[in-house]
């Protein structure tokens, strides 16, 4: 791997600068007026610029080949153009049409850089401004704006994504396309991504093993970092956020720059939150959390392609609200002294694209280290584990014509888990995990209206563990050597009846190999005693998705339905067995299951009132075992509705936006045998956001109130519900973002 990386670096350093390829053009509106400050981005190359006062732009030092360019301007439809750079000088003038309702975005998670409308499976996009304006101290909670997405929470610091009823290792979490490996085994483990350095979040709802292998059986959440600075500029921002409920403070400072060939950036962030207060005002003991993160990148772009090297560090101290700690904490606080998870995660990744004639070769390699400690009331950790992971992928984009794409490639990972310093609790054994998969993907357009997308994949997965503990004792881990393999496939189509109306259909087969915890756990995990099951088989999912989308000038709506059959669904449940100390034993088991439901959404903008928007969504999922018992961690049916007004200017406020939103969760009266029913509830949120210009300095300021009526409620997926703790009460949040730049 070192030799390959060195070879790639030398290739970039040795690029000849003699054959300059550049693109120039002008961006105008439909009436011919130039659009000043239009954003022009080449997502594949980490390059971009903005149009000048005449609407003109120029980008130099581009590779030869097919590249997609995105043109974005507030109040106008985003335009995506596929260009074939073969000449040294290229001219591309574009015209953008007005759109009151935000239009499609470029997405990268579907295997091809394309628009949202070009994928057989809908990819939802959440922008950084939506995350910032959500007003919650819990990053994962902000993603629940997307219908069909929920979270399992253990307070504000620990939460796990749920997509259409599937969670934990059934959801693959990516950061810039790199799978996050930091013990994503259970509801006690956090997401492990810093939201301050995220430009947008892309969400695939449904099986995606064709593209990503195991763990993508229920969907994918890809956190996309911010774009590089425009060529010839150094830009940055400082942002801060205050939260009344948790006495929380979030600070982040970032800076980035780009020249004709080189680019780079650095961001440092810190979060600190005290114990959160429930509806009614009582605090939840030890729900406090503290985080530090550092994110940096550097890279080179030239005629032959682009090379990018990134380093991310994420440190978390997360309080655990478990029964043992409740009598020990009598006052709301923020310092982590007892019963907390001490987590350190390092991620180094290299992402490279080479343009070789009509071929494009993409190679990505990442190395990450996750150190996990559990501190209780002792001076030393009770648990200390280290997870080292190498992930790699190589994809070749074969020569194709306009309207067709062909990709072949392979992906894999090599992973080691090691217990350190002989700590008192060794919940998981030392282990080696290896996986490799090969795949092919094809996309072809017929008659300019019908797009077919499909592919095949085959994976091999091996888990090997080592004996740990004393044979014959309760905590003994027997050695294991297990192999899993699975063919996977997907076929889907997109049919555009016209420019406004489209239909999607997709059929996919996906799989997930049992994780280390499910196979081998033996000991206390959180507040329960868990025992793994070495006889577990791989999960296999067969899902059908059908959806429709309409996008007009003043109205858009979506309707989607899915049916997911899962063979060998893995879940954990209590038994009648007890440990020697009298604790109930939980065991992993399997059953065939099915999940079905859908989402609907509408966005209306009255033509007579161009400053007013109304939007509503509905999401529903039902999960049932083969014996007709309901599955655990299935969210309630939910309605979300909001209305907002936005103007160009009101007094000294620029682009002011005032929003009122509400969430109604219906009663979840279909719990699993080991859950209890949960009453319904309604939460009301308000917020205002605007830009302000002081002298020549522009800044963005926002004020939001979540759960403004301080409602006491249980979310069905809260793991603090069995302890009698409600979800977060009223929270007032104040945010400030100050951008700066140097030409």
N, C-alpha and C positions, 0 to 999 in steps of 0.2 A: 504494500500500500504506500509506503514511504517513497519508493522508487517511482511509482505512478504519479504521485503528487508532485515530486520534484520535476519529473518530465513535463507535466502540465505547466508548471511555473516557468521553466526554461523556454517552453514553446511561446508563452506570452511575452517574455522578455525579449525574445529574439524576433519578434514580429517586424517585418519591414514596413516602414511608414511611407513608402513611395506611392502606393496606389490608394489615394484618398477617395473614399466614397461618402457622399453627403446628400442630404435631402433638404430642400427648401420649399416654401409654399406660403400660402395666405389663408387665413381662416376668416370667413365672413358669415353673417346671418343671411336669412332668406331674402332680405331687402337690400343686400349688398354692402351693409355696413361692416367695417372690420371689427372683430371681437378681440378686445385688448385684454391680455392676461389669460387667454385660453391655455389650459394645461395640455401639453403634448407629451405622451409617455410611450416608450418602447419597453413594455414589461419584461420581455425576455432578456434585455440587455442592461437593465438597471440604469437606463438613460432617460433623460427628459429635459424639457425646456418650457418656456411660456412665450406666447406671442407678444410682439411689441406694440407700440402705439398705432401702428399701421395694420395690425393683425398678422404680421409676417413672422416667420420662424425659420431657424436653420439648425440642423444637427449634423455634425461631421464625424469622421472616423468610424464609419459603420462597416460591418462585415457584409460580404456578398451573400445573397440568399433570400429566402422568404421570411419576412418579419412583419408582425402585426403592430400597428400604431393606433393608439387610443387618443381621441380628442374629447376633452371634457370642459364644460363651461356651465356655471350655475344658471338654471332656468332654461337649459337647452338639452336636447337629446344627445346622449353620448354616442359618438361615431367610432366604429372600429374598422380599419382598413388593412387588408392584407397586401403588402407590397413585395415585389421581387426586385431586390437591388442587384443589378448586374452592371449598370453604367456608373461612371464616376460622379456624374451630376444627375440628380433626380428631382423632378418638380411634382409636388402634390398639393393642389389647392382643394380645400374642402368647404362645404357650406353646412352649417348646423341649423336645425329647425328648432323652434321654441317648444318647450314642454313644461307645463305647469306641474305635472307629476313627474317625480324623478324617474329617469329611464334606466335601462340595463347597465350593469357594470361589467368590466373585464374580470374574469375569474381564471384561476390557474389550477384549482384543485381537481378538476375533472380530467386531468391527463394532458389536455391541450389548452393553451392560452386562447380563450374565446370569450364570447359574450354569454351572459346567462341564458339567452334564448337558443344558443347553439348546442346545448347539452340535452341528452335524452333524459337525464335525471336533473331535476331542478336543484340549483345550488343557490342557497340563500346567502345574502351578503349583509353584514352589519358593519357600519362605518365607525371610525374612532369617535366621531362627534356624538353618535348615538350612545356609545359606551360612557363617554364623559358626562353627557346630559342625563343619564339614567338616575344619577343621584344616590347610588347605593355603594356602600363600602365593600360589597361582595362582587368581585368581577364576574363570577359565573352567573349571578342573578341578572346582570345586564343582558346576557345572551337570551334570556327568557322572553325577550321582545319578539323573537322568531317563533311563530306558531309551531307546535310539535316538539319544542325544546324546553326541558324542565331541569331541575337539579335536585340531587340528594344532598342535604346540608346537615352539618353538625355545627351550627352557629355560622358566623360570618366569615371565619377564616378557612374552614374546611368544607368544600362542596365538590360534587361530581356531576358532570353533564349526563342528562337523560335525553335520548332521542327516540321518540315513538315507543316509549316503554322499555328500551334497552339501555344499559348503563355499564359502569365499571369497564372491564376489558372487552366488552362488546362494542365500545366506542373508541375509535382511534383518535388520539390527540396529536396534532402536528404543529410545529412552529417553523414557518417558512419551508414547509414540505418535509421537515425532519421529524420523525416520530419521537415523541417524548417518552423516555424510559426512566421513570423515577418511582417505581413501585406503585403503578396504577392498579392495585389489586382490589381495593375495597372502598367502602364509603368513608373510611377513616382517613384516606389519603387525599391530599389536595391536588388541584389541577397542575400547579407548578409553572405558570406562565405570568409574566408581568404585563399588565394591560397598558402601562404607560408608553410602551414601545410598539404598540400594535396599530397599524393603519386601517386594517379591516379584518373581519372574521368571515370565513367562508364555511358553510355548513352543508354537507351532503346528508340527506335523510334517507337511510336505507343502505343495503349491502354495497360495499365498495371493495371487496377482496380482489377483484380483477386488477385494480390499480395498486392496492396497498397490502395485499396478503392478509394474514391472520390479524384479528382484533378490529377489523373494519366491518364486522358482520352487521352492526346496527347503524353505522354511519361514521362520518368523519367531521372533525372540527379542526380547521386549519387557521392558525393565527398568522397573518401576513404582516411582516414588519413594514415600517415606513419606506416610501420611495427614496431614492437618492436625491441629493440636491440638484437643481438645474445646473447645467454646465456653466462654469465660470463664476459660481456663487458659493458663499459660505452662509448657511442659514441655521437657525436653531430656535428653541423655545424653552421657556420656563413655565411649568404649570403646577398649580397647587389646588388642593381640595380639602375642605373642612367638613366634618360630620358631627352633628350634635348628639346623635344617639350613642355613638361609641367614643365620643371625644376624640375622633380620629383625625389624622393629618396625613395627607399624601403629597409628597414633593417630588418633582422630577425635572431634570435639566438635561437637554440634549443639544448637540451641535453636529452638523454634517456639511461636507463640501464636495465639490466635483470640479475637475479640470477636463480637458479634452479627452484624456485617457484614464485618469485615476479618480477614484472616489473613496470616501470613508466617512465614518460617523461614530459618535460615542454618546451614550446616555447613562445617567446614574439616577436611581429612584429609591425612595424610602417610604414605607408605610408604617404607621403605628396606630393601633386601635385598642381601646380599653374594652372591658366586658360589655356586651351589648345589653340594651334594656328591652324587655318584652313590652307588648301592649299593656298599658296600665302602669308602667314605670319600674317594676322590679328588675334588677339586673340578673344575668345568667352567669353563675360563678365560672371563672376560668375560660370564658369564650374569647378572651383577648388574643391578639396576634400582632406580630411585628415582622417586617420584611425589608430586605435590602436586595437591590439588583443592579448589575452592570451589563450593558450590552454594547458591543463594538463590532465594527466591520471595516474592511478595506478591500479594494478590488481594482481591476484593470479592464478596460474595454478597448478593443482594437478591431482591425479589419478581419481578423480570423475568428473573433468571438469574445467571450467575457469570462473573467475569473473572479470569484468572490470568496473571501475568507472571513468567518465570523466567530466571535467568542461571546458567550453569554454565561453569566454567573447569577445564581438565584439562591438567596439564603432566607429561610423562614423559621420562625419560632411560633408554633401554633399551640395555644392552650387547649387542653382536652377537658371537656365537661363530662367527667365520668363520676359514678357514685362515690368513689373513694375520696375525691377532691372536694365535694360539696361542703362538708362540715369544716373544711380547713380554710376556706376563703369567705370572709364576712364583709368585705368592702370591695366596691368596684375599683379595679386597677388595670394597669397595662403591662407591668413587668412580668416576664415569664420566669418564675422561680421554682414552681413544682408542677408536675404532671403536664409536660408539654413535649411536642415533637420538635426536634432540632434537626433541620434538613439543610443540606448543602448540595447544590446541583451545578456542575460545570458542563458546558456544551461547546465543543469546537466543531465547526462544519466548513466544508469546502464545496462550493457549487460552481460548476463550470459548464460552458456551452461553446462548442467549436462548430464553425460553419465551414464545411469541406465540400465545395462545389454544390451539388444538389442534395447533399446529406447534411444533417445536423446531428451532432453527438453531444448528449448531455450526461455528465458524470458527477455524482454527488456522494461525498463521504462524510460521515460524522462520527465523533467520539465523545461519549458523555460518561461522567462519573456522578453517581448519586450516593451520597453518604447519609444514612438514616440513623438517628439516635432517638431513643425514648428516655426522657428524664422523668423520674417520679419524685419521691421525697428523699432519695439517696443523693450522695455527693457525686456518684458516678452513674453513667447511663445503665439502664436495665437491658436495653436492646441497642446493638450497634452493628449495622450491616452496610456493606459497600457493594453497589451494583455498577459494573463496568460494561458498557455497550458500544460496539462498533456497528453502525448501519451503513449500507452502501447500495447504490443503484446506478445502473447504466442503461440509457435509452438511446436508440438510434431512430431518427425520423427519416424514413426512406423517401426517395424522390417521388413527388406527387404533383398532380395538376390542381388548379383552383377547384375547390369543392371536394377534395379528397385528402385524406391523411392516413399514413401507415406507420405504425410504431412497433418496434420489437425491443425487448430488453430483459433485464433480470434485476432482482432486488434481494437483499438478504440482511441478516444480522448475526452477530456473534456476541454472546453475553455471558458474563460470569457473576455469580452472587457469592459473597464471602462474608461470614460472620467474623467480627474482629474483637480482639482483646478478651475473648472467653467470657462474655457478659452472662448475667444470671439467666436471662430469657433468650433462648435461641429458637425463635418461632419457625424460621425456615432454615433448611439445610444449605450447606454449600452446594452450588450447582453450576452446570454449564448448559447453555441453551443455544442452539444453532438453527438457523432457518434460511432457506434459499428458495426463490420462486422465479420461473421464467414465464413471460407473457407476450402476447401480441394483441394489438388494438388497431381497428380499422374504422374510419369514418368516411362516408361517401354521400354525396348529395345528388338526388335525382330530380330533374325537372325544376330545379331552383326552389322547390317547396318541401320536398321530402328528404329528410336527412336520416341516414341509417348509421348507427354506432354499435359496435360489438367487439367481442374479443374472447380469448381463451387464456387460461393460466394454469400452471401446475406448481404446487408447493410441496416441499419436504421439510419437516420440522422434527427436531430431536431434542429431548430433555434428558439430561443425565445428572443424578444427584449422588451425594456421598453420605455414607453412614455417619450419624451424629448422635451422641448420647450413649447411655449404657443400655445394652440389650436387656430386655425384660422389664425396663422401667417405663413409666407412663410417658415420658418425654422422648423416647427413642425414635429416631428417624431412620428407617430402613433405606438402603441404597436403591435407586431406581434407574432404569435405562429404557426410555420409551420413545417410539417413533410414530409420527403422524404424517400422513400425506393426503392431499386433496386436489382434485381438479375443480376449477371454478370457471364460470362463464357468465357473460352478460350480453344481452341484445336489446336494443332500444331504438325508438324512432321518434323524430320530431316532425310534425307536419304543420306548415304555415299556411293557413287558409288564405290569409292576406297579411298586410303589414301589422295588423292589430290583433289578430286572433290566431292562437296556435294550440296544438294538442301534443301531449307527450304520452308515451307508453314505454315501459321498461320491464324486463324479466331478468332476474339475476339469481345466480347460485353463489353462496358465500360460505366461509367456514371460519372457525376459531379453534385453535388448539388450547387445551386446558392450561391455565397458568400455574406457576410454581406454588402459589398459595393453595389453589384448589387441589393440587395433587399431593402436596407433602406437608401442609401446615400441621402443627401439633403443639398447642400451647395457648396462652392467653393472647388475645388480639383485641385491643381496646378493653371492653368490659365483659367479654365472653370467651369461653374456651372453645377453640376450633380444631377439628381434626380433618385432614384432607382425605382424598379418595384416589388411590393409585389406579383404580379400574376405570376412571372416567374416559370417555371417548370424545373425539372432537365434535364440536357443534357444527351442524350443517343447516343453512338457512336457504329457503326458496321464497323469494319475494316478488310480487307483482305490484307495479305502481302505474297508476293512470292519473293524468292531470290535464287541466286546461288553463289557459292564460289569455286574458284580454287586456290590451293596453291602449287606451284612447287618450285624447288630449285632456279630458276632464274626468275620466273614470277608468279605473283598472280593477280587475278582480281575478282571483285565483281559486281553483277548486282542485283538491287532490285526494285520492284514496289509495290505500295500500292493504295488502294481505300478505302476512309473513308467516310461513310455516317453518318451525325450527325443530330439527331432530336432535335429541340429546342435549336439550337446554339444561345448563348447569345452574344450580341455585343452592343456597345454604339454609338449613332449618334446624331448630332445636330437636333434641331427641329425649327419650326417657332416661338416658344414661347420665350418671354423675361421676365427677372426678373424685379422687380420694379426699378432697377438701369440701366436697358437697356441691360443686358448681355444675350447672347443666352443660352438657356437651352438645355443641353444634357440629353437624356433619354436612359435607357436600354430597349432593346426589344429582341425578339426572331424570328428565322426563321429556317426552315430546310435548311441544307447546305451539300455540298460534297467537299472533298479535294482529289486530286489524283496527282500522279507523281511518282518520284523515284530517285535513285542515281546509279551512275556507277563509278567504280574506277579501275585503273590498276597500278601495280608496276612492273617495269622491271629492271633487273640487268644483264647486258651482262656477259656471262661466260668468255669471253676473257679479260674483264676489271673488275676484282672483286672489284675495289674501286669506281665504278660509279653506281649511282641509278637514275632512272627516274620514276616519279609518276604523275598521273593525275586523277582528279575526276570531276564529273558533277552531279549537283543536280537540281531538278525541282519540283515545286509544283504549283498547280492551285486550287484556292478556289472560289466556286460559290454558291450564295444564291439560294433559291428556285425560285425566280423571275428572275433569270439569271444575277442579279447584282453580281459583284465580292466582295469577303470578304475583310475587312481591314487587314492591317499588313501582307500581303502575300509577301514574299521576291521574288526578281527577280531570274531568272534562272542564275546559276553561274558555271563557269569553274575554277578549281584550278589546277595549274600544277607547278611542281618543279623538280629540278635536284640537286643532291649533290654528293660530293666525300668525301670519308673517308679513312684514312690510319691508320695503326698501329702506325707509328711514322714518323715525318718529323722534323729533327733537334732536338730541345729541346721540340717540341710539341708532346704530347702523345694523341693518338686517335683523331687527328684533323678532323674536319668536316666543309666543306664549302658548303653553300646552296644558290641557287638562286630560288626564287619562284614568282609566279604571280597569281593574281586573276582577272578574267574578269566577271563582272556582266552585263548581257544583259539589254536592256531597259525594264523597267516595265511599259508597256502600257496598263495594265488591272487593274487600280486602283479601289478602291471602290468608291461609289458616293461622298464620302466626302474626298477623297484623290486626289492628282494630279499625273500625270504620271512622271516617273523619268528616266532620260537619263542613258545609260550604261556608264561604265568606266572600266579602267584597272589599277591595282596597281602592282608595282614591289617591291619586298623585297629581301634583301641579308643578309647573316649572316655567321659568322665563330665562331666555338666553339672548345676548346681543353683543355686537362689537362696539367698542368705544375708541375714539381717537383722541389722544391727548398730545398736543403739539404734533409731531410727526410719528408718534408711537401708536400703533394699533394694538388693541388687546381684546380678548373675548372674556366676558364675565357671565356667570350663570348662577341662578338661585333656584333650588328645587325643594319640594316637600314630599316625602314618600310616606304612605299610610298616615295621611294628615289627620284622620280621626282617631288615631292611636288604637286601632282595632286589635282585640285579642283574638288570635286565630292559630290553628295548627295547620301547616302544610302537610299533606299526607306523606310526603317524602322526607320530612324532617326526622333525623335520628335522635333528636332531643325530645320528641313527643312522648316516648315511653317514660321519660323522667318528669314529665309534666311541665316542661318549659315551652312557652309560646314562641312564635317567630318574632322578628324584630318589630318594635312599635314605631312611633313617629320618629322620622329622621329629617332634619333640615340640613341641606348641603349647599355650600358656597364654593364655586369653582372660579379659577382665574387662569387664563392662558395668555402668555405674552410672547409673541414671535419676534425674532430679530434676524437681521441679515446683512451681509456685506457683498457687494458686487466685486 
